[in-house]
Amino acid sequence: MGKRLYFVLMLAFFASCAKEDATAPQAIPKIYNFGKRYVEADTHSVYSSRFYGVNTFPWVPVQKIKMFRSFRVYIASGWIWRPGGIFVQPMYQAETQEASGLDVYFARCKKAGIDVLPCINQTPEWYRPENEWSGSNNYPPIKKGLDRENPTSYADYAEFWYQFVCRYGSQKHPDSVLRVDTTPRWSGDIPNVKRSGLKLISHIEIGNEFDRWWDIGTERYLTPKEHAALFSAVIKRVREADKKMKVVMAGLTGFDEKYLLEFLQHLQALGSELPDVVNVHHYSHLGNIYDKWPPDWYLSGACMPNEDNDFAMIDSIVSIAHSVNSPVWVTELGCDSRPQSWMHIEGQKYGMSDEQAQGMQIVETYKAYKKAGVSRAFMFMAADEPGQGLWQSCGVLTSQNTGYLKKQSYEIVRQHIYPK
């Protein structure tokens, strides 16, 4: 049965059934488990560890984190999207010795056997001015005043993705359809040149956390209907650039079953293809409550997945995705190893250091997601940041300032991925 018929059956079920107890994991409807589970085609031994992923930036040395075979690489759109087209080699912003541009970086990853998921997020300041100093902002990629529920309003964003996929996908295109911005940043700058069909990328993620629950009621938040309009515009153009490219939906901030179902329903109403991969984030915390979103987090509340009262909701997300023949990737998970963070994990509760507890939490989370039928899982983040607070110490490496040294958590995760 096709995606659409499965989805219609699911919607009919939800219309006729209601959960009697929204606080208990056993309330997940058994009907969610009908049909065959999706199994990724990567069965060759070289891909056997692609389940284990990591979030990173282009400037973090690939050699330092190559124990992971799947990278989710954060790329602010303002670094590579310019008025004249894409500006990727070199990058307009964020050029470093490790990655002068994306051609070089993606090629290095491919040579190392690493599958890269580019997570291109935010919106360039030149495209939608919001007085952000960094060159990119957290508003959706749509001009002010346009109809946010109309796919045509996202035509510029879809064109950007068309150009990106033409370059890094598997299909060659004539130079006449390619657009690169050749405006020099300074005198003597190396100009971007047109290239296509480089075969460096097989999956793309269209944005990140458009369901920003902390921004509900502002223009930074996309409703499921608005998100569907954006996604439908992009996937149509991506298919024109490369039919083989897998399109991953923007990671949702959590196990928001209602948002996901409405997003898929609106895509179907638009006559759009559904995402090739359903994508969610989740951080285990003692303040999590089953089927309650957003969460109630407090300092140093990170925990193991078996202590997380909302973790069982992954079964619901997996069943929704599999009912439309899509796998689930959890592209953010993990915790901080230093205090003054909601996501700090206290190692003393487990008879170990905080860094050791961080490593154990990542490993236990990987194991739990594998058991639940998740196809890939990506820990957040490769390396620490130099500051204090939330997401400043969630890496398995120390910060760039200290030379990207291996933390205790690094070795714990490595031993799980590559047991002796």
C-alpha positions in Angstrom: 0.0 0.0 0.0 1.3 3.5 -0.8 2.1 6.3 1.5 -1.2 8.1 1.0 -3.4 5.1 1.8 -1.5 4.3 5.0 -1.8 7.9 6.0 -5.6 8.0 5.3 -6.0 4.8 7.5 -4.0 6.5 10.3 -6.1 9.7 10.2 -9.3 7.6 10.3 -8.0 5.8 13.3 -7.2 9.0 15.2 -10.6 10.4 14.3 -12.3 7.4 16.0 -10.0 6.8 18.9 -8.9 8.8 21.9 -6.3 8.0 24.5 -7.9 7.2 27.9 -4.7 7.9 29.9 -2.3 10.5 28.4 0.2 9.9 31.2 0.9 6.2 30.8 3.2 4.7 28.1 0.9 1.7 27.6 -1.7 4.2 26.1 0.1 4.0 22.8 -2.5 2.5 20.4 -1.5 -1.0 19.2 -2.7 -0.3 15.7 0.4 1.9 15.3 2.4 -1.2 14.8 0.6 -2.5 11.6 2.6 -3.1 8.5 6.2 -3.8 7.8 8.8 -1.7 9.5 11.0 0.4 7.2 14.6 -0.9 6.9 17.3 1.3 5.4 19.0 -0.1 2.3 22.5 0.4 3.8 23.3 -3.2 4.6 26.9 -3.4 3.2 29.5 -3.7 6.0 31.0 -0.3 5.2 27.7 1.3 6.2 27.1 -0.9 9.3 27.8 1.9 11.7 25.9 4.7 10.0 23.2 4.4 12.6 25.6 6.3 14.9 25.7 10.0 14.1 27.0 13.2 15.5 26.2 16.9 15.0 29.1 19.1 14.0 30.3 22.2 12.3 32.6 22.4 9.2 35.5 23.7 11.2 35.7 20.7 13.6 38.4 18.5 12.2 36.9 15.4 10.5 39.8 13.2 11.7 38.9 14.0 15.4 35.4 12.5 15.1 35.6 10.0 12.3 34.5 7.2 14.6 31.0 8.4 13.7 29.9 7.5 10.1 27.0 9.9 9.9 27.6 13.7 10.3 24.8 16.2 10.6 26.6 19.4 9.7 25.2 22.8 10.8 25.4 25.3 8.0 23.8 28.8 8.5 22.2 29.7 5.2 23.9 33.2 5.4 27.2 31.5 5.0 26.4 30.2 1.5 23.2 31.8 0.1 23.8 35.2 -1.6 21.8 37.4 -3.9 23.5 36.1 -7.1 23.2 32.4 -6.1 25.1 29.9 -4.0 28.5 30.9 -2.5 30.0 27.6 -1.4 33.6 27.3 -2.5 34.9 29.3 -0.8 32.1 29.9 1.6 30.9 33.5 1.9 31.2 33.2 5.7 32.7 30.6 8.1 35.7 29.8 5.9 38.4 28.1 7.9 41.6 26.2 7.4 39.7 23.0 8.0 37.0 23.9 5.5 37.6 26.6 2.9 34.3 25.7 1.3 31.8 22.9 1.1 33.2 21.3 -2.0 36.4 20.6 0.0 34.7 19.6 3.2 32.1 17.2 1.7 34.9 15.6 -0.4 37.0 15.1 2.7 34.1 13.4 4.5 33.3 11.2 1.5 36.9 10.0 1.3 36.8 9.1 5.0 33.6 7.0 4.4 31.4 9.5 6.2 27.8 10.2 5.1 27.0 13.9 5.5 23.5 15.3 6.2 23.8 19.1 5.6 21.4 20.9 8.0 21.1 24.3 6.3 19.2 26.4 8.7 18.3 30.0 9.5 17.7 32.8 7.0 20.2 35.3 5.5 20.0 38.8 6.8 20.2 40.2 3.3 17.1 38.2 2.4 15.0 39.1 5.4 16.6 41.9 7.5 16.0 41.4 11.2 19.0 43.3 12.7 20.9 40.1 13.5 24.7 40.7 13.7 25.8 37.2 12.5 24.5 37.4 9.0 21.7 34.9 9.5 18.6 35.0 11.7 16.0 32.6 13.1 13.1 33.7 11.0 11.6 31.5 8.3 13.0 32.0 4.8 10.1 34.0 3.5 9.8 37.8 2.7 7.7 39.8 5.1 4.1 40.2 4.1 3.8 37.1 1.9 1.2 34.4 2.5 3.0 31.9 4.8 0.5 29.1 3.9 1.1 29.4 0.2 3.9 27.2 -1.3 4.7 29.9 -3.9 5.8 32.3 -1.1 8.8 30.0 -0.6 10.0 30.0 -4.3 13.3 31.7 -3.5 14.1 29.2 -0.8 13.2 26.3 -3.1 15.5 27.8 -5.8 18.3 27.9 -3.3 17.8 24.2 -2.6 17.6 23.5 -6.3 21.0 25.1 -6.8 22.5 23.2 -3.8 21.2 19.8 -5.0 22.3 20.5 -8.6 25.8 21.0 -7.3 26.2 18.2 -4.7 23.7 15.6 -6.0 24.2 12.9 -8.6 22.8 14.6 -11.7 24.7 16.8 -14.2 23.1 20.1 -15.3 23.9 22.6 -18.0 25.7 25.8 -16.8 22.7 27.8 -18.1 20.5 26.7 -15.2 23.2 27.1 -12.5 23.5 30.2 -10.4 26.6 31.0 -8.3 27.4 34.4 -6.8 30.8 35.6 -8.1 30.8 38.9 -6.2 34.3 39.1 -4.6 34.4 39.6 -0.9 37.7 41.5 -1.2 40.3 42.3 -3.9 41.9 39.1 -5.2 39.2 36.8 -3.8 38.8 33.4 -5.3 35.5 33.4 -7.3 32.9 30.7 -7.0 32.5 28.7 -10.2 29.6 26.6 -11.6 29.7 22.9 -11.0 27.1 20.2 -10.9 26.7 16.4 -10.2 29.5 16.2 -7.7 27.9 13.2 -6.0 29.0 14.3 -2.6 25.6 14.3 -0.8 22.8 11.8 -0.7 20.5 13.4 2.0 19.5 17.0 2.8 17.7 18.5 5.8 15.3 21.3 5.0 15.9 23.7 7.9 15.9 23.1 11.6 13.3 23.3 14.4 10.7 25.4 12.6 8.3 24.3 15.4 10.2 26.5 17.9 7.7 26.2 20.9 9.4 29.1 22.7 8.6 31.4 19.8 4.9 30.4 19.4 2.9 33.6 18.6 5.8 35.2 16.8 6.9 35.2 13.2 9.8 32.9 14.1 7.4 30.0 14.5 6.0 28.0 11.7 2.6 26.3 12.1 2.3 22.8 10.7 0.4 24.2 7.7 3.1 26.8 7.1 5.8 24.2 7.5 4.0 22.0 4.9 3.8 24.9 2.4 7.6 25.5 2.7 8.4 21.8 2.5 6.2 21.1 -0.5 7.8 24.0 -2.4 11.3 22.7 -1.7 10.8 19.0 -2.3 9.3 19.7 -5.7 12.4 21.7 -6.8 14.7 19.1 -5.3 13.1 16.3 -7.4 13.8 18.4 -10.5 17.4 18.7 -9.5 18.0 15.1 -8.5 15.4 12.4 -8.2 17.8 10.3 -6.1 18.3 12.9 -3.4 16.6 11.9 -0.1 14.8 14.8 1.6 14.8 14.9 5.4 12.2 17.1 7.1 13.5 19.7 9.5 14.0 18.2 12.9 11.1 18.8 15.3 12.0 20.1 18.7 10.6 17.0 20.4 8.2 14.1 20.2 5.3 16.4 19.2 2.9 13.8 17.7 0.2 16.4 17.0 2.5 18.7 15.1 3.9 15.8 13.0 0.5 14.5 12.1 -0.8 17.9 11.1 2.3 18.6 9.0 1.9 15.3 7.1 -1.9 15.9 6.7 -1.3 19.4 5.2 1.3 18.0 2.8 -1.2 15.5 1.6 -3.8 18.2 1.2 -1.3 20.1 -1.0 -0.8 17.1 -3.2 2.9 17.1 -2.1 5.3 14.3 -1.6 5.9 13.4 2.0 9.4 13.5 3.5 11.8 10.7 2.7 12.8 10.7 6.4 10.8 11.8 9.5 13.1 13.7 11.8 12.7 14.6 15.5 14.9 15.7 18.4 14.7 14.6 22.0 16.7 15.2 25.2 16.1 12.9 28.2 15.3 14.9 31.3 13.6 14.1 34.7 11.2 16.9 34.0 9.8 15.2 30.9 6.2 14.0 31.1 4.7 11.4 28.8 2.9 12.9 25.8 3.3 16.5 27.1 5.0 19.1 25.0 6.7 21.5 25.5 8.6 20.1 28.5 9.3 21.3 32.0 13.0 21.4 32.4 15.2 22.5 35.3 18.9 22.7 36.1 20.9 19.4 36.1 17.9 17.3 35.2 19.4 15.3 32.4 18.9 11.5 32.9 19.2 8.1 31.3 16.5 7.2 28.8 15.0 4.6 31.1 14.4 7.5 33.6 12.8 9.7 31.0 9.0 9.5 31.4 8.4 10.8 27.8 10.9 8.5 26.1 8.2 5.9 25.2 6.6 8.4 22.8 9.3 7.5 20.3 7.2 4.4 19.6 4.4 6.6 18.5 6.7 8.7 16.2 8.2 5.6 14.7 4.8 4.1 14.0 3.5 7.3 12.3 6.6 7.4 10.1 6.6 3.8 9.2 2.9 4.0 8.3 3.9 6.4 5.5 6.9 4.2 4.6 9.5 6.7 6.0 12.3 5.9 8.5 12.8 7.9 11.6 16.1 9.7 12.3 16.6 11.3 15.8 19.1 14.0 14.8 19.6 15.5 18.3 20.2 13.7 21.6 22.6 14.0 24.5 23.4 16.1 27.6 25.9 18.6 29.1 28.8 17.5 31.3 29.1 20.8 33.2 26.5 22.4 35.6 24.4 25.5 35.2 22.5 23.8 32.4 19.1 22.2 32.2 20.8 19.4 30.3 23.6 18.8 32.8 23.8 15.2 34.0 25.0 14.6 37.5 27.4 11.7 37.5 27.5 11.2 41.2 23.9 9.7 41.0 25.4 6.9 39.0 28.7 6.5 40.8 30.8 8.1 38.2 32.1 11.4 36.9 29.9 13.8 34.9 31.8 13.1 31.7 31.5 9.4 32.2 27.7 9.8 32.9 27.5 11.8 29.7 29.1 9.0 27.7 26.8 6.4 29.3 23.7 8.5 28.6 24.7 8.8 24.9 25.3 5.0 24.6 22.1 4.1 26.4 20.1 6.5 24.2 21.6 5.0 21.1 20.7 1.5 22.3 17.1 2.5 23.2 16.6 4.2 19.8 17.9 1.1 17.9 15.5 -1.1 19.9 12.6 1.3 19.1 13.2 1.0 15.3 14.9 4.4 14.7 17.2 4.2 11.6 19.8 6.7 12.6 20.6 8.7 15.8 22.9 11.8 16.1 24.4 12.9 19.3 24.6 16.6 20.0 27.4 17.8 19.8 30.9 16.9 18.5 32.8 19.5 20.5 32.2 21.7 23.6 31.8 25.5 23.3 34.0 27.7 25.5 31.2 29.2 27.6 29.0 28.1 30.5 25.4 27.0 30.4 23.1 25.1 28.1 24.8 23.2 25.2 28.2 24.5 26.2 29.6 21.1 27.3 27.6 18.6 25.3 30.5 17.5 23.1 32.7 14.4 23.3 35.6 16.6 22.6 36.7 19.7 24.5 36.4 23.1 22.8 38.5 24.5 19.9 40.2 26.8 22.4 41.6 23.7 24.2 42.5 21.7 21.1 39.6 19.4 20.7 40.8 17.0 23.3 39.0 13.7 24.0 36.7 13.8 27.0 35.9 10.7 29.1 32.6 10.4 27.2 34.4 10.0 23.9 36.0 6.7 24.8 32.8 5.3 26.2 31.0 6.1 23.0 33.8 4.8 20.9 33.9 1.4 22.7 30.2 1.0 22.1 30.4 1.8 18.4 33.5 -0.3 17.9 33.5 -3.0 20.5 36.7 -5.2 20.7 
